[in-house]
Amino acid sequence: MPSRKSEKPTAVPALDALLDLQELLPELEDFGASHDELDLLNDVLGAEPQYQALAEIYDILTLQLPECENKKGVDLLHDVQDIVSAQASSNSDASELKLLLLDPHIKSLLDAHDKIGKKAYETVILEDLSLAAPPPPVFDAIGEQHRYVTIRKNGKQPLGITVRLDEDNVPVIARILQDSLADKQGLLRVGDIVKEVNGIPVFVPEDMMIVLKEAESSITFKIVPSALDQLFSDPVYMRACFNYDPMTDRLIPCKKAGLPFREGDILDVVDMTDENWWQAKLAEIPGAPVGLIPSRTLQEKRQAYVQPELTKTKTSLLCGLKTKRKKKIGYSSSETTEFDRCDIKVYEEVTRSNSHRSTLVLVGAQGVGKRSLKERLIRDNPNKFGTAVPHTTRPKKPNEVDGQGYYFIDGETMEAEIKKNMYIDHGEFGGYLYGTRLSTIKEVIRSGKICVLDISARSLKFIQSPEFKPYIIFIAAPSVEALKVMYNEGKKVNNNTKPTGGRSELFLEEKFIATVKESKEMEKTYKGLFDEVIVNDDFENTYNTICDMMIQLEKQMKWVPVEWND
């Protein structure tokens, strides 16, 4: 019987060849193969998935992809930006598209597309490398230059250096922590080759560490000086978007050299030359020591590696509606954290500025009083504060005026606008849609007022832009007992002294407990986005504190994203 192999062309994909080989196994018995041998081959080729996976990888790597037809994506982007910019002032869609096209990620994507299309990643091979004559031998009259460096220290004081083996397997100075003993004396440089320590030859970093531990007052290095130039740059400040403990980091070169920090801390990054480990200190603590922190690249890789796969569709929450009817919001800390991890942000570059804030955002759990605070701010300071009038698909009542309280809009139009991301926040209540349109926020800002918003915490990342320049205050819930006191005081103010029944009191108790729990979970999840946190255990005190903060904001320098000053 003719084999299948003879019917196929000689060049077949590796996976097909592997499958053909499996089908031919029974025929090997005619050539003297035993059942045990055939079973072994069948187990190896069929039962082990890695062989098929390797064959598939081989096929993918050898696949000849079609040539890229258009290699000028960046040029096309610039052309489109010019066209859209001309229409942006009169067309809202063009204005939105202009903002999208200004995203640096779009340009980077097209730049990568062009380089791949032009195969700019491939190594350039020079065709003619022939020489007319062999080069003369190098005469080294000086030889390898050695230098002796002595660093004096007190007892077990660390030097602040790390050592690694280079490509030639010789120990070199890999890193010198700024403000460390070695850095202050200025005798060692990154890239110096270490030959001896206190007269003892060293061949691996471990040898050097043993000698350093035994040294008490001074250490003498025999080194080959580095040819690397020292790099100096402008100060770089980063706001940390995660907590870091070097003692639990398995990748850090030296745990004791690490710098612990908390989410929201401002880091003064003094050295970014290493691909994986930056040197930084806490910017707001005078004389703070310098330590190692994970670089942006390293931390993004680590966080991307542990991303959970999203399996549920998330919708935005309804907040900030000017109505006495309140919608109960189901808040899940685990789901919210899972949702936010999709946007990997480990550091945010910041700078000190007294830049004017365009929006004041009050965030907090339902029932914590943020809506009452917003209305009080606008009522007492109408020339300074304003708010965005929400849109709704609810039918207009006879006594209502469009634009006063609500903008009334049909459902089909509002759903289409939501799909176009024209709303900062939206939700459904009583079968009708409600939402705060971005354009209404911009109208308040253009009027010269600070727009006060009480949007959902999940929408904070979408308002963090130079256009809105938000000042975000988290209104934290006090204790359950404090909520009860505030509730009873509110009833007195409203002349509602009617006693509540046992069932109502139980309902209020459960409501207050839920508010406190939701507040704690929300603060834990979004703390890095807050400028201030106020515990609302007294309405008047909280209101006065916010007013004082807004006054000080106009006088003091604050940390803001660098793009706000562009």
C-alpha positions, 0 to 999 in steps of 0.5 A, spaced: 500 500 500 502 506 498 504 511 504 500 517 504 507 521 505 508 519 497 502 523 496 504 529 499 509 534 497 515 534 500 515 541 504 509 540 509 507 543 515 511 540 521 504 539 525 501 535 518 508 531 518 507 529 525 500 527 524 502 523 518 507 520 522 502 518 527 498 514 522 504 511 519 505 507 526 501 501 525 505 500 518 512 499 522 510 493 525 511 490 518 518 492 519 519 488 525 517 493 530 514 490 537 508 492 540 511 495 546 516 500 541 509 502 537 506 503 544 512 507 546 512 511 540 504 512 540 505 515 547 510 520 545 507 522 539 500 522 541 499 523 548 504 528 549 501 535 547 508 539 547 510 535 541 504 538 537 505 545 540 512 545 538 510 543 531 505 548 531 510 553 534 515 551 528 509 552 523 508 559 525 515 561 525 516 559 518 510 562 516 511 567 510 506 573 512 504 577 506 508 584 505 505 590 508 502 594 503 502 601 507 508 603 511 506 610 512 501 610 518 504 615 522 504 620 516 497 618 515 495 620 522 498 627 521 494 628 515 488 626 519 490 630 525 490 636 520 483 635 517 480 633 524 483 639 527 480 644 522 473 641 524 474 640 531 471 647 533 465 646 529 463 639 530 463 635 537 465 628 533 471 631 530 473 634 537 472 627 540 476 624 535 482 629 535 483 628 542 483 620 541 488 621 535 492 625 540 493 619 545 501 617 544 499 610 544 496 611 537 502 614 535 506 609 538 502 603 535 502 606 528 510 607 529 511 600 531 506 598 525 511 602 520 517 599 523 515 592 522 512 593 515 519 596 513 523 591 517 527 596 521 527 591 527 532 586 522 539 586 523 543 590 517 548 586 514 554 589 510 555 586 504 562 588 503 566 587 509 573 586 505 579 589 507 585 591 502 590 589 508 590 586 515 589 591 520 596 592 524 597 589 531 595 593 537 600 595 541 598 596 548 604 600 551 600 602 558 596 595 559 590 594 563 590 600 568 589 599 575 587 604 581 586 603 588 580 606 592 579 606 599 573 608 602 572 609 610 566 607 614 564 606 621 562 599 623 557 595 619 555 602 615 553 599 608 557 602 602 550 602 598 553 598 592 551 592 588 556 588 584 554 583 578 558 579 573 558 582 566 559 578 560 566 576 561 564 573 568 568 579 571 565 582 577 563 590 576 560 595 580 552 595 577 549 600 582 551 605 586 545 608 591 545 616 591 546 619 598 550 612 600 557 612 603 560 610 596 556 615 592 558 621 597 565 619 597 565 619 589 571 614 588 567 608 585 563 609 578 558 604 575 562 599 571 568 599 575 571 592 574 573 590 581 579 586 582 581 585 589 578 587 596 583 589 601 588 585 598 584 579 596 582 577 589 575 576 588 572 573 582 564 573 584 560 577 588 559 572 593 567 573 594 566 580 595 561 580 600 564 576 605 570 581 605 566 587 606 562 584 612 569 582 615 571 590 614 570 594 620 573 601 618 576 602 611 575 598 605 581 598 599 578 596 592 583 595 586 579 596 580 579 597 573 576 604 572 569 604 568 569 608 561 562 609 562 560 617 562 556 619 568 549 621 566 545 627 569 538 629 568 532 633 571 528 631 577 523 626 576 517 625 581 512 619 581 506 618 584 506 611 586 500 607 584 501 601 588 504 599 595 511 596 595 515 592 600 522 590 598 522 585 604 517 581 600 520 582 593 523 576 590 527 579 584 530 585 588 538 584 588 538 587 595 532 587 600 536 592 605 537 596 599 530 597 597 525 603 599 518 601 601 512 606 600 505 606 600 500 608 594 499 615 593 507 617 596 511 622 591 517 619 589 523 623 587 526 618 582 534 620 582 536 614 577 533 611 571 539 608 568 537 601 570 532 597 566 529 594 572 531 598 578 530 605 579 533 609 585 528 613 589 527 617 595 520 619 598 520 627 596 516 629 602 521 627 607 527 631 608 533 627 608 530 621 606 534 615 604 535 613 597 533 606 595 531 601 590 524 601 587 521 597 581 522 600 574 515 602 571 517 596 565 518 591 571 512 593 575 507 593 569 510 586 567 509 583 574 502 586 574 500 584 567 502 577 569 497 576 575 491 580 571 485 576 572 481 575 566 474 579 566 468 575 565 463 580 566 460 586 563 461 592 567 456 598 567 457 605 570 454 607 576 449 612 577 451 618 581 450 626 582 442 626 580 438 632 583 432 628 586 430 626 592 429 619 590 435 615 591 438 609 587 441 603 591 448 602 588 450 595 589 458 596 590 463 590 590 470 591 592 472 585 589 469 586 582 471 593 582 478 591 583 478 586 578 475 592 573 480 597 575 486 592 574 485 592 567 488 599 566 495 598 569 498 604 572 504 603 576 507 610 577 504 617 575 509 623 573 507 629 577 510 636 578 509 641 583 504 647 581 498 651 583 494 650 577 487 652 577 482 646 578 476 646 574 472 641 577 471 639 585 469 632 585 466 629 591 466 621 592 463 617 597 459 611 599 451 612 598 448 616 604 455 619 606 452 626 605 456 628 599 450 630 595 448 635 601 455 638 601 455 639 593 448 643 594 450 647 600 457 649 596 453 651 590 448 655 594 453 659 599 458 660 593 454 661 586 459 665 583 464 660 584 461 653 584 456 650 579 454 643 577 453 640 571 445 639 569 444 631 568 440 628 562 434 624 562 430 620 558 424 621 563 418 624 561 418 632 563 413 633 568 408 639 567 411 644 571 419 642 569 423 646 564 428 643 560 435 645 562 433 647 570 434 640 574 434 636 568 435 636 560 430 631 557 432 627 551 429 621 548 432 614 549 434 612 542 439 619 542 441 618 549 443 610 548 447 613 542 451 618 545 452 613 551 455 608 546 460 614 543 462 615 550 459 622 551 457 621 558 462 621 564 457 617 568 450 614 567 445 609 569 438 607 569 432 608 575 425 607 574 426 604 567 429 611 565 436 613 563 440 618 567 447 621 566 452 627 566 454 629 559 461 631 558 459 637 554 455 640 560 461 639 565 465 643 560 460 649 559 460 650 567 468 650 566 467 655 560 463 660 565 469 661 569 466 657 575 469 650 578 464 645 577 462 640 583 461 633 581 459 627 585 460 622 580 461 614 582 468 612 584 469 608 578 468 614 573 474 618 576 480 615 572 476 618 566 476 625 569 483 625 570 485 629 564 488 636 563 481 639 560 478 637 567 483 638 572 479 635 578 481 636 585 478 629 588 475 629 595 473 622 598 468 623 603 469 617 608 463 615 612 464 615 620 462 610 625 455 607 625 453 611 631 456 617 628 451 616 622 445 615 627 447 622 631 447 625 624 441 622 622 437 624 628 440 631 628 437 632 620 430 630 622 430 635 627 433 640 622 427 638 618 422 638 624 421 631 623 421 629 630 416 623 629 419 617 632 421 611 628 418 604 629 422 598 631 422 595 624 424 602 621 430 602 626 433 595 624 432 598 617 436 604 618 441 600 622 443 595 617 443 601 612 448 605 616 452 598 617 452 597 609 454 605 608 460 604 613 462 597 609 462 600 602 466 606 604 472 602 607 472 598 601 471 604 596 477 608 600 481 601 599 480 600 592 481 608 590 485 611 595 491 613 590 486 617 586 484 621 592 487 628 593 484 629 600 480 624 605 475 627 610 471 623 615 464 626 615 462 625 622 459 632 623 456 636 617 458 643 618 465 641 620 466 637 613 463 643 609 468 648 613 474 644 611 472 643 604 471 651 603 478 652 607 481 646 602 479 650 596 482 657 599 488 654 600 488 650 594 489 657 590 495 659 594 499 652 595 503 648 590 500 641 589 502 635 586 499 634 579 500 630 573 505 633 569 501 634 562 497 639 566 502 644 565 503 643 558 
